[in-house]
Amino acid sequence: MRVDIITIFPDYFGAVFDYGIVRRAGAGGLVEIKAHDLRGWTTDKHRMVDDRPFGGGDGMVLKPEPIFAAVESLTGARQAQELAGTGVRVVLLSPQGRVFDQKVAGELAGAKQIVLICGRYEGVDERVVETLVTDEISIGDYVLSGGEPAAAVVVDAIVRLLPGALGSETSASNDSFSDGLLDFPHYTRPPEFRGSRAPEVLLGGNHSEIARWRRRRALLKTRRNRPDLLECAALSEAERAWLAEEEPEIFRDE
């Protein structure tokens, strides 16, 4: 996979991808990531990438010309419809986009090339949205100073889903959100720490009981921290009935 990031602050990404899974994926040839200075596609002597919005108002807006020129240079396409079926996605990072989640990360992980456009100021000229991008994505219902932190988040989430990026092929499938639930709790050595002991079921080696414990703990954690996820999660009738109880016990029948 190739990831191109269009930004007015390319140095922001100088060390962001030099650690952990993303670094290993790059070293292993699974992904190539490059940050490009949007000013490189300007044509005026001042290298202007923004201007005041038509109609008045606060702030500045990123101009369409350099963005269109950058995307055309990186993809060979002048508009989004030319990219259909090519495996190339042009993504604008914006508070107005659809919310980025594990499902969207999975979609993008199947692309051959992703171009990430980092918004800035009041945003970009709407003609970029209407004509050029294939996806408009937000990493959450809040506003950042620019799209650079969002680009780092998106790249990290996508790269770890690439085949071979993780040490175990099942790691990603067990992550939070992969099955619609939050991840179950994890424990490691020592078995007892400051008076708190790891659950005995995890120490016993009974894999069916461990799987049952983990499933129920994932259900409880999801109900406590993200009850909205349960509405769409694939739960059995028994699990829904168990969760509906006022004070469910973890192992009431043991």
Backbone bond lengths (Angstrom), bond angles and torsions (degrees), N, CA, C in turn:
res aa  C-N    CA-C-N  psi(-1)  N-CA   C-N-CA  omega(-1)  CA-C   N-CA-C  phi
1 M - - - 1.462 - - 1.520 109.71 -
2 R 1.315 115.15 144.15 1.458 121.45 174.44 1.526 108.42 -115.25
3 V 1.331 116.01 132.72 1.465 121.55 177.45 1.517 108.45 -121.51
4 D 1.321 116.94 120.67 1.460 122.64 176.14 1.519 108.43 -111.93
5 I 1.325 115.98 129.18 1.459 121.56 -178.78 1.525 108.89 -112.79
6 I 1.311 116.43 121.51 1.463 122.00 177.95 1.518 108.19 -98.76
7 T 1.320 117.24 121.69 1.454 121.82 -171.99 1.523 110.03 -153.54
8 I 1.307 117.53 159.80 1.463 119.81 172.16 1.530 110.51 -93.93
9 F 1.330 116.73 -0.97 1.459 121.74 178.54 1.535 109.50 -129.72
10 P 1.322 118.87 67.95 1.474 120.21 -177.77 1.521 113.42 -61.97
11 D 1.335 117.37 -27.89 1.462 119.63 179.89 1.521 112.42 -67.17
12 Y 1.329 117.17 -16.94 1.468 120.97 177.84 1.527 110.27 -56.22
13 F 1.314 116.30 -33.33 1.461 120.90 -174.05 1.531 112.55 -94.20
14 G 1.329 116.63 12.39 1.454 120.51 -176.46 1.509 114.38 -54.93
15 A 1.334 117.56 -41.02 1.463 120.39 -177.52 1.530 113.26 -121.72
16 V 1.319 116.95 -4.04 1.468 119.92 -173.93 1.519 112.42 -58.25
17 F 1.311 116.95 -39.38 1.463 120.82 -174.68 1.530 112.63 -102.10
18 D 1.313 117.00 17.39 1.458 121.00 -178.41 1.526 113.42 -95.11
19 Y 1.323 116.62 17.21 1.453 119.91 -176.67 1.527 110.69 -135.78
20 G 1.341 114.45 153.95 1.455 121.33 168.01 1.512 115.32 61.44
21 I 1.327 113.98 -143.39 1.467 122.10 -172.47 1.518 111.94 -62.43
22 V 1.333 117.29 -41.43 1.465 119.48 -178.51 1.524 110.74 -63.70
23 R 1.327 117.00 -42.31 1.464 120.18 178.24 1.533 110.56 -62.11
24 R 1.335 116.51 -45.30 1.462 119.69 -179.00 1.528 111.21 -64.41
25 A 1.319 116.00 -38.46 1.468 119.39 178.83 1.521 110.91 -64.61
26 G 1.317 116.21 -38.51 1.457 119.88 177.23 1.516 111.82 -66.81
27 A 1.334 116.20 -44.27 1.463 120.48 179.81 1.519 111.21 -64.84
28 G 1.339 116.70 -30.16 1.455 120.93 -179.58 1.518 114.04 -86.25
29 G 1.324 116.85 2.32 1.456 120.32 177.54 1.514 115.15 79.84
30 L 1.340 116.58 13.03 1.462 119.58 179.80 1.521 112.36 -80.10
31 V 1.323 116.70 -28.16 1.461 120.64 -177.37 1.518 109.67 -148.49
32 E 1.319 115.43 144.87 1.461 122.66 173.36 1.521 107.55 -122.11
33 I 1.314 117.01 122.37 1.464 122.00 -175.50 1.519 109.41 -118.43
34 K 1.326 116.32 128.34 1.457 121.07 177.85 1.526 109.73 -135.04
35 A 1.334 115.57 135.59 1.469 121.45 174.69 1.524 108.40 -102.69
36 H 1.322 115.94 131.53 1.466 121.79 -175.78 1.530 109.85 -118.09
37 D 1.323 115.99 137.57 1.463 121.79 177.90 1.527 109.33 -78.76
38 L 1.328 116.51 117.84 1.469 120.71 -179.87 1.521 111.70 -56.68
39 R 1.329 116.45 -29.87 1.471 119.64 -178.68 1.529 111.72 -63.93
40 G 1.311 116.92 -18.82 1.458 120.11 178.16 1.508 113.40 -66.18
41 W 1.328 117.97 -14.36 1.463 121.91 179.09 1.526 112.36 -109.75
42 T 1.331 117.52 17.06 1.460 120.86 173.63 1.518 109.42 -87.15
43 T 1.330 116.35 160.82 1.465 120.30 -177.39 1.524 112.76 -122.54
44 D 1.333 117.96 -5.06 1.465 119.86 179.91 1.526 109.90 -95.46
45 K 1.320 116.93 161.06 1.466 120.89 -174.42 1.525 113.06 -67.82
46 H 1.342 116.54 -21.91 1.469 120.31 179.13 1.527 113.03 -90.77
47 R 1.320 116.93 -4.55 1.471 123.29 178.87 1.532 110.69 55.08
48 M 1.318 115.91 49.13 1.461 121.68 -177.34 1.522 111.06 -77.72
49 V 1.314 115.66 129.23 1.470 120.35 178.05 1.523 112.12 -112.25
50 D 1.337 117.58 -5.21 1.464 120.09 -176.66 1.516 110.49 -138.16
51 D 1.329 115.01 165.33 1.466 121.20 178.15 1.519 108.06 -157.25
52 R 1.326 115.75 169.88 1.469 120.46 -179.28 1.526 110.69 -72.05
53 P 1.318 117.89 147.45 1.476 120.31 -178.35 1.520 111.90 -72.73
54 F 1.325 116.82 140.79 1.458 120.74 170.51 1.528 108.90 -60.70
55 G 1.317 116.52 143.41 1.457 121.07 179.23 1.512 113.82 87.82
56 G 1.335 116.40 -4.19 1.456 119.74 178.67 1.515 112.39 85.53
57 G 1.301 115.35 177.06 1.462 120.95 179.99 1.507 111.59 121.51
58 D 1.315 115.28 171.79 1.458 120.80 -177.37 1.522 111.70 -77.68
59 G 1.321 115.02 157.95 1.456 120.86 169.81 1.515 114.33 78.85
60 M 1.332 113.04 -175.10 1.458 122.14 -178.79 1.529 108.81 -124.75
61 V 1.328 115.67 161.82 1.461 122.35 -178.73 1.525 108.55 -125.62
62 L 1.323 116.88 136.19 1.460 120.51 176.67 1.527 109.92 -67.06
63 K 1.322 116.19 130.81 1.457 122.93 -175.99 1.539 111.19 -71.96
64 P 1.321 117.06 151.06 1.468 119.12 -178.41 1.525 114.32 -74.17
65 E 1.361 117.30 -34.42 1.470 118.96 -171.44 1.525 114.39 -56.01
66 P 1.336 118.68 -52.93 1.479 116.54 -178.54 1.517 113.66 -67.03
67 I 1.320 117.92 -31.24 1.464 120.09 179.67 1.522 109.88 -68.33
68 F 1.327 117.28 -45.91 1.461 120.60 177.62 1.522 110.57 -60.62
69 A 1.324 116.26 -42.71 1.467 120.16 -179.60 1.527 110.80 -64.57
70 A 1.323 117.18 -39.02 1.462 121.11 -179.67 1.519 110.92 -65.04
71 V 1.328 116.66 -47.80 1.467 120.36 -178.36 1.525 110.69 -65.38
72 E 1.329 116.68 -40.79 1.461 119.05 178.70 1.527 110.36 -63.57
73 S 1.320 116.97 -39.18 1.454 120.70 179.60 1.529 111.71 -65.70
74 L 1.338 116.72 -37.34 1.458 121.47 -174.61 1.527 113.46 -85.58
75 T 1.334 116.79 -25.37 1.471 119.95 -175.96 1.521 114.06 -119.63
76 G 1.322 117.06 -20.16 1.455 120.54 -175.41 1.515 113.68 83.08
77 A 1.336 117.03 2.13 1.467 121.39 -177.45 1.521 110.73 -108.52
78 R 1.315 116.17 142.94 1.462 121.81 178.51 1.523 112.02 -95.73
79 Q 1.327 117.35 -15.71 1.459 121.31 178.31 1.524 109.85 -154.14
80 A 1.327 115.04 161.15 1.458 120.76 -171.78 1.522 113.27 -60.85
81 Q 1.334 117.47 -36.40 1.459 119.34 -175.04 1.523 112.32 -64.59
82 E 1.310 117.54 -21.76 1.457 120.69 177.75 1.527 111.93 -71.84
83 L 1.355 117.33 -15.55 1.456 121.56 -176.36 1.527 113.10 -92.96
84 A 1.322 117.29 -2.93 1.465 120.52 -178.48 1.525 110.27 -59.49
85 G 1.320 116.02 126.94 1.447 121.61 177.63 1.521 115.60 78.92
86 T 1.337 117.81 4.37 1.466 120.73 -177.77 1.523 112.94 -94.20
87 G 1.331 117.27 -13.17 1.452 119.95 -175.49 1.511 113.58 81.35
88 V 1.330 116.53 12.42 1.465 121.71 179.68 1.525 108.81 -107.83
89 R 1.321 116.77 131.02 1.467 121.94 177.96 1.523 108.70 -121.16
90 V 1.307 115.63 134.06 1.471 121.93 175.61 1.517 106.60 -110.93
91 V 1.310 116.89 113.90 1.457 122.92 -170.29 1.523 110.41 -114.53
92 L 1.323 115.96 123.73 1.459 121.51 172.08 1.526 108.13 -95.23
93 L 1.316 116.39 124.69 1.459 121.59 176.69 1.518 108.49 -89.12
94 S 1.337 115.50 114.65 1.459 120.61 -169.44 1.516 110.29 -153.85
95 P 1.348 118.67 145.26 1.471 120.57 175.92 1.520 112.83 -62.79
96 Q 1.334 117.47 -16.99 1.465 120.97 -179.17 1.524 113.38 -87.98
97 G 1.340 117.66 -1.22 1.457 120.11 -175.89 1.518 113.52 -83.20
98 R 1.335 115.39 173.46 1.471 120.16 174.21 1.526 107.98 -68.50
99 V 1.303 116.05 149.44 1.461 120.55 -173.42 1.527 110.44 -71.81
100 F 1.303 115.50 130.91 1.461 122.69 178.39 1.523 109.48 -74.78
101 D 1.321 116.84 126.82 1.455 121.35 177.13 1.521 108.75 -142.53
102 Q 1.324 116.49 -174.32 1.461 120.34 -175.90 1.524 111.88 -62.94
103 K 1.315 116.75 -34.00 1.462 119.55 178.16 1.517 111.41 -65.45
104 V 1.330 116.57 -44.25 1.462 120.13 178.41 1.524 110.21 -65.54
105 A 1.327 116.83 -39.35 1.466 120.14 176.84 1.522 110.49 -58.33
106 G 1.325 116.75 -41.47 1.452 120.78 178.07 1.519 112.54 -63.75
107 E 1.333 116.12 -38.75 1.466 120.28 177.59 1.527 110.56 -61.84
108 L 1.320 115.74 -48.10 1.459 120.07 -176.76 1.522 112.03 -70.24
109 A 1.334 117.03 -27.99 1.460 119.83 -179.81 1.524 112.11 -64.56
110 G 1.324 117.31 -18.20 1.452 120.70 178.57 1.514 113.84 -87.80
111 A 1.332 117.61 1.09 1.464 121.01 -178.33 1.517 111.54 -79.57
112 K 1.310 115.60 155.31 1.467 121.68 174.87 1.523 110.53 -82.59
113 Q 1.327 115.00 -39.29 1.464 121.22 179.78 1.521 108.49 -142.93
114 I 1.315 115.91 139.14 1.462 121.75 175.17 1.513 108.59 -125.82
115 V 1.308 116.56 127.67 1.459 122.15 173.29 1.519 107.71 -107.45
116 L 1.319 116.66 118.89 1.460 122.49 -179.74 1.525 109.18 -103.01
117 I 1.317 116.20 121.65 1.463 121.89 177.37 1.521 108.33 -100.02
118 C 1.323 116.67 117.78 1.458 121.29 -179.56 1.521 109.88 -86.66
119 G 1.322 116.12 111.95 1.458 120.16 175.77 1.526 110.77 -66.92
120 R 1.313 115.82 165.23 1.458 120.79 -178.84 1.522 107.31 -161.73
121 Y 1.325 117.07 160.20 1.460 123.25 179.03 1.544 109.99 59.58
122 E 1.341 116.30 -130.27 1.466 119.86 179.40 1.528 112.51 -83.90
123 G 1.319 116.72 -1.50 1.456 120.33 -179.80 1.518 111.56 124.52
124 V 1.330 115.89 -159.71 1.463 121.58 -179.68 1.519 109.33 -116.15
125 D 1.314 115.82 159.28 1.457 121.60 174.01 1.529 109.07 -54.07
126 E 1.323 116.98 130.92 1.464 121.35 -173.53 1.526 113.06 -61.47
127 R 1.304 118.16 -19.71 1.462 120.05 178.02 1.531 111.57 -66.01
128 V 1.323 116.74 -23.62 1.466 120.36 172.49 1.520 109.70 -64.94
129 V 1.332 116.17 -43.65 1.462 121.44 179.99 1.524 110.69 -67.75
130 E 1.296 116.49 -43.74 1.462 121.08 -174.14 1.524 113.18 -70.76
131 T 1.336 116.53 -31.81 1.459 119.51 -168.95 1.519 114.62 -117.75
132 L 1.322 117.31 -34.61 1.456 120.04 -164.19 1.518 114.81 -100.99
133 V 1.327 118.31 -40.07 1.463 119.74 -171.02 1.528 111.12 -88.16
134 T 1.322 114.72 150.67 1.467 120.89 174.30 1.521 110.66 -94.15
135 D 1.336 116.98 -24.17 1.457 121.53 -177.42 1.530 109.51 -144.20
136 E 1.327 115.44 139.84 1.459 121.79 171.98 1.531 106.37 -118.48
137 I 1.331 116.35 119.17 1.458 120.49 -168.85 1.520 111.18 -128.94
138 S 1.338 114.79 139.84 1.463 122.71 174.48 1.524 108.46 -119.94
139 I 1.333 117.54 140.75 1.464 119.18 178.23 1.522 111.66 -90.53
140 G 1.330 118.08 3.75 1.461 119.36 177.08 1.509 111.72 164.36
141 D 1.313 115.41 167.52 1.462 121.01 -177.39 1.526 110.91 -85.55
142 Y 1.300 115.01 65.73 1.460 122.67 175.11 1.522 106.67 -156.55
143 V 1.325 116.86 168.19 1.454 121.39 -175.25 1.529 109.59 -114.81
144 L 1.334 115.93 129.08 1.455 122.43 174.70 1.522 109.65 -100.83
145 S 1.321 116.22 166.57 1.466 119.94 177.40 1.523 111.37 -69.08
146 G 1.312 116.60 -23.67 1.458 120.78 179.07 1.509 110.56 -167.63
147 G 1.326 116.00 174.98 1.453 120.61 -175.40 1.516 115.18 -83.83
148 E 1.335 117.38 -1.41 1.462 119.55 -177.04 1.533 113.77 -61.70
149 P 1.348 119.39 -49.61 1.474 117.62 176.14 1.524 112.37 -59.67
150 A 1.326 116.84 -37.49 1.465 120.03 178.72 1.526 110.85 -64.31
151 A 1.328 116.85 -38.98 1.468 120.24 179.05 1.521 110.46 -62.37
152 A 1.331 116.88 -41.03 1.463 120.44 178.81 1.528 110.85 -62.55
153 V 1.330 116.37 -41.21 1.462 121.09 178.81 1.525 110.70 -63.28
154 V 1.311 116.43 -47.56 1.466 121.07 -177.53 1.526 110.84 -62.88
155 V 1.317 116.92 -45.00 1.466 120.22 -179.66 1.526 110.56 -61.27
156 D 1.325 117.17 -46.35 1.464 120.37 -178.94 1.530 110.95 -60.47
157 A 1.335 116.51 -45.53 1.464 120.37 -178.27 1.520 112.04 -65.19
158 I 1.322 117.29 -35.01 1.461 121.12 -178.46 1.524 111.28 -76.39
159 V 1.325 116.43 -46.41 1.466 120.30 -174.08 1.521 111.43 -60.94
160 R 1.324 117.83 -38.67 1.467 119.31 -177.64 1.533 111.96 -68.28
161 L 1.331 117.48 -11.46 1.459 121.01 176.97 1.528 112.72 -93.29
162 L 1.324 117.12 -7.07 1.456 119.77 179.15 1.526 109.95 -69.40
163 P 1.310 118.38 136.68 1.465 120.75 178.93 1.531 110.99 -54.97
164 G 1.316 116.22 126.42 1.452 121.06 179.26 1.512 114.67 93.11
165 A 1.332 118.26 -7.12 1.464 120.29 -177.37 1.520 112.35 -73.45
166 L 1.331 116.81 -33.71 1.457 121.58 -178.82 1.526 110.78 -99.15
167 G 1.319 115.53 156.71 1.455 119.69 179.73 1.508 113.10 -64.86
168 S 1.332 117.17 -30.43 1.461 122.02 179.42 1.522 108.99 -121.67
169 E 1.297 116.52 135.97 1.463 120.93 -179.16 1.528 112.49 -68.32
170 T 1.342 116.92 -17.98 1.461 119.75 -179.32 1.522 112.58 -95.74
171 S 1.335 117.84 -5.05 1.464 120.26 -175.86 1.518 112.22 -58.61
172 A 1.334 116.82 -49.33 1.456 120.09 -177.31 1.514 112.27 -65.32
173 S 1.338 117.01 -34.59 1.462 119.64 -178.34 1.519 111.97 -70.18
174 N 1.333 117.36 -18.05 1.459 121.27 178.99 1.518 113.24 -97.82
175 D 1.322 117.73 1.31 1.460 121.13 -179.50 1.518 111.84 -66.79
176 S 1.329 115.39 161.76 1.458 119.82 169.57 1.523 109.39 -55.77
177 F 1.336 115.95 143.87 1.461 125.53 176.24 1.519 113.72 78.68
178 S 1.343 118.62 -16.11 1.460 119.01 -177.00 1.516 111.82 -62.34
179 D 1.356 117.35 -35.33 1.459 120.75 177.34 1.521 111.90 -111.69
180 G 1.325 116.34 17.55 1.455 120.90 179.05 1.511 114.29 90.88
181 L 1.343 117.74 -3.62 1.460 122.04 -178.72 1.522 110.09 -119.94
182 L 1.321 115.87 164.22 1.452 120.06 169.60 1.527 109.30 -73.65
183 D 1.310 115.87 159.67 1.456 120.66 -179.19 1.526 110.45 -69.06
184 F 1.320 115.87 154.52 1.463 120.84 176.22 1.534 109.39 -76.78
185 P 1.340 118.55 162.10 1.466 121.55 178.86 1.522 111.39 -67.25
186 H 1.324 115.53 151.30 1.459 121.44 179.08 1.522 109.79 -121.40
187 Y 1.339 116.16 147.19 1.461 122.85 177.09 1.522 108.70 -136.14
188 T 1.337 116.08 153.59 1.455 120.37 175.62 1.524 109.12 -144.86
189 R 1.317 118.20 -174.91 1.458 121.87 -179.37 1.528 110.71 -64.17
190 P 1.328 117.80 146.38 1.468 128.03 3.19 1.530 111.55 -81.78
191 P 1.330 118.39 157.95 1.470 120.82 179.27 1.525 112.55 -60.10
192 E 1.328 117.22 -32.35 1.462 121.19 178.08 1.512 109.49 -126.96
193 F 1.327 116.19 133.12 1.461 120.84 -178.80 1.519 109.32 -141.49
194 R 1.330 115.29 118.95 1.466 122.34 178.93 1.525 112.84 50.97
195 G 1.311 114.24 44.01 1.452 120.26 176.24 1.503 115.26 83.32
196 S 1.319 117.67 -2.57 1.466 121.04 179.42 1.524 108.87 -109.20
197 R 1.333 116.12 126.99 1.458 120.81 -175.84 1.526 111.03 -107.62
198 A 1.309 115.15 141.05 1.462 120.10 175.14 1.523 109.15 -62.59
199 P 1.326 118.68 147.58 1.472 121.29 -179.21 1.527 111.98 -54.58
200 E 1.314 115.40 133.38 1.460 121.20 -177.31 1.519 112.50 -59.71
201 V 1.324 117.24 -33.82 1.458 119.90 -177.52 1.524 111.30 -59.58
202 L 1.350 117.35 -31.86 1.456 120.72 -179.19 1.522 112.35 -75.64
203 L 1.317 116.23 -17.36 1.464 120.69 -177.45 1.521 112.26 -96.65
204 G 1.325 116.83 -7.86 1.462 120.11 -171.36 1.506 115.74 -88.60
205 G 1.334 118.79 -18.98 1.458 120.35 177.98 1.510 115.88 84.53
206 N 1.351 118.22 4.37 1.463 121.22 177.17 1.527 108.06 -86.31
207 H 1.316 116.80 101.06 1.468 120.82 -170.39 1.525 113.09 -66.39
208 S 1.305 118.20 -34.08 1.465 119.87 178.58 1.525 110.64 -67.54
209 E 1.336 116.96 -38.91 1.459 119.96 178.06 1.517 111.08 -71.09
210 I 1.327 116.55 -35.96 1.466 120.16 176.46 1.527 110.27 -62.73
211 A 1.340 116.22 -44.39 1.469 120.25 179.51 1.525 110.72 -62.23
212 R 1.322 116.74 -40.22 1.470 120.90 179.10 1.521 110.72 -65.56
213 W 1.315 116.35 -44.31 1.467 121.14 179.04 1.528 110.30 -61.18
214 R 1.313 116.76 -46.64 1.468 120.63 -178.15 1.525 111.60 -63.22
215 R 1.322 116.59 -40.78 1.458 120.09 179.43 1.521 110.33 -62.24
216 R 1.315 116.81 -46.10 1.458 119.50 -178.11 1.526 111.67 -68.33
217 R 1.319 116.47 -38.00 1.457 118.39 177.58 1.526 111.67 -67.20
218 A 1.321 117.42 -34.63 1.463 120.60 174.92 1.527 110.46 -64.01
219 L 1.321 116.44 -40.66 1.456 120.87 177.49 1.526 110.90 -61.88
220 L 1.325 116.63 -45.11 1.460 120.57 -178.23 1.524 111.74 -66.29
221 K 1.333 115.91 -42.83 1.462 119.01 179.96 1.524 110.75 -64.75
222 T 1.320 116.38 -39.13 1.464 120.24 178.59 1.525 110.54 -65.62
223 R 1.343 116.48 -42.11 1.462 119.32 178.89 1.524 111.22 -62.89
224 R 1.322 116.67 -36.95 1.457 120.12 -177.91 1.534 112.59 -75.59
225 N 1.339 116.61 -45.46 1.462 120.10 -172.08 1.526 114.79 -98.24
226 R 1.335 117.97 -31.81 1.463 121.22 -178.21 1.519 110.92 -141.34
227 P 1.339 118.13 65.08 1.466 119.92 -177.72 1.525 113.17 -59.60
228 D 1.327 117.67 -22.88 1.461 120.47 178.89 1.526 112.15 -62.19
229 L 1.330 117.11 -28.28 1.460 120.04 -179.13 1.521 112.43 -69.14
230 L 1.330 116.88 -26.97 1.461 120.09 -177.12 1.522 112.43 -66.81
231 E 1.341 116.96 -23.39 1.460 120.19 -178.30 1.524 111.87 -62.69
232 C 1.344 116.40 -32.07 1.466 119.81 -176.79 1.520 112.95 -111.34
233 A 1.326 117.31 -2.19 1.469 120.13 -177.78 1.525 110.60 -70.83
234 A 1.328 115.45 149.70 1.467 121.31 178.48 1.524 108.58 -84.04
235 L 1.329 116.56 92.73 1.457 122.07 -178.77 1.519 110.09 -113.55
236 S 1.324 115.21 147.94 1.460 119.60 174.91 1.527 108.95 -77.42
237 E 1.315 116.06 164.24 1.462 119.90 177.58 1.527 110.71 -62.40
238 A 1.329 116.18 -36.19 1.465 119.95 178.70 1.522 110.91 -64.58
239 E 1.329 116.57 -39.59 1.461 119.94 179.17 1.524 111.58 -67.94
240 R 1.317 116.47 -40.00 1.463 119.17 178.21 1.527 110.75 -65.77
241 A 1.311 116.44 -38.69 1.462 120.14 178.12 1.520 110.53 -66.19
242 W 1.316 116.21 -40.35 1.467 120.72 179.30 1.525 111.04 -64.04
243 L 1.327 116.22 -42.04 1.461 119.98 179.52 1.520 112.11 -69.01
244 A 1.329 116.14 -27.25 1.466 120.11 -177.95 1.519 112.63 -72.56
245 E 1.310 117.38 -17.54 1.454 119.86 178.72 1.526 109.87 -66.78
246 E 1.321 114.78 146.58 1.474 119.39 -173.90 1.516 112.31 -63.16
247 E 1.342 116.89 -46.01 1.459 121.26 -179.62 1.518 109.17 -131.81
248 P 1.332 118.83 75.57 1.465 119.99 -177.14 1.529 111.47 -66.32
249 E 1.322 115.80 136.92 1.459 120.41 174.55 1.516 107.97 -89.58
250 I 1.327 115.24 151.15 1.452 118.79 -175.83 1.530 111.42 -67.15
251 F 1.344 117.80 -42.13 1.458 120.95 -178.12 1.541 108.43 -136.45
252 R 1.299 117.67 68.99 1.464 120.40 -174.77 1.536 112.28 -68.31
253 D 1.353 117.57 -23.40 1.463 118.84 -175.84 1.524 111.88 -102.10
254 E 1.332 118.38 19.17 1.455 121.08 179.22 1.517 110.08 -111.48
